[in-house]
Amino acid sequence: MRKNLVEKVKVAAAYALPVVASGACVLTCFASDAGTEGTSIIDTAVSSLTTSITSMASSIGGAIGSILPIALPLVGVSLVVAIGLKVFKNITSKA
């Protein structure tokens, strides 16, 4: 019963994502300033999508920049432990 519900939620999310994404594009396309009466819909769509993607890229860059100082030491420690265990197993198997 629970597995069935999870599958239904996954299918609903898969169908909902394109609908939400296309709705967001339509909303940003028509979100223009009052002083742009002479521009076409395509120009408005291109400028709003460019602004949105630029904003998203800078947000992602900021998130990566704030996560990287925390993640790198953790990855380093895990590599040291993994390599240390491998060396220890090699030494103990030869003894």
ChimeraX attribute file (.defattr): number of C-alpha atoms within 10 A of each C-alpha:
attribute: neighborCount
match mode: 1-to-1
recipient: residues
	/A:1	5
	/A:2	7
	/A:3	8
	/A:4	9
	/A:5	10
	/A:6	11
	/A:7	11
	/A:8	12
	/A:9	12
	/A:10	12
	/A:11	11
	/A:12	11
	/A:13	12
	/A:14	11
	/A:15	11
	/A:16	11
	/A:17	11
	/A:18	11
	/A:19	11
	/A:20	11
	/A:21	11
	/A:22	11
	/A:23	12
	/A:24	11
	/A:25	15
	/A:26	12
	/A:27	13
	/A:28	18
	/A:29	18
	/A:30	12
	/A:31	12
	/A:32	16
	/A:33	8
	/A:34	6
	/A:35	7
	/A:36	9
	/A:37	9
	/A:38	6
	/A:39	10
	/A:40	9
	/A:41	13
	/A:42	10
	/A:43	11
	/A:44	18
	/A:45	19
	/A:46	13
	/A:47	15
	/A:48	19
	/A:49	15
	/A:50	12
	/A:51	13
	/A:52	14
	/A:53	12
	/A:54	12
	/A:55	12
	/A:56	12
	/A:57	12
	/A:58	12
	/A:59	12
	/A:60	12
	/A:61	12
	/A:62	12
	/A:63	11
	/A:64	12
	/A:65	11
	/A:66	11
	/A:67	11
	/A:68	12
	/A:69	10
	/A:70	10
	/A:71	11
	/A:72	11
	/A:73	11
	/A:74	12
	/A:75	11
	/A:76	11
	/A:77	11
	/A:78	12
	/A:79	12
	/A:80	12
	/A:81	12
	/A:82	12
	/A:83	12
	/A:84	12
	/A:85	12
	/A:86	11
	/A:87	12
	/A:88	11
	/A:89	11
	/A:90	11
	/A:91	10
	/A:92	8
	/A:93	8
	/A:94	6
	/A:95	5
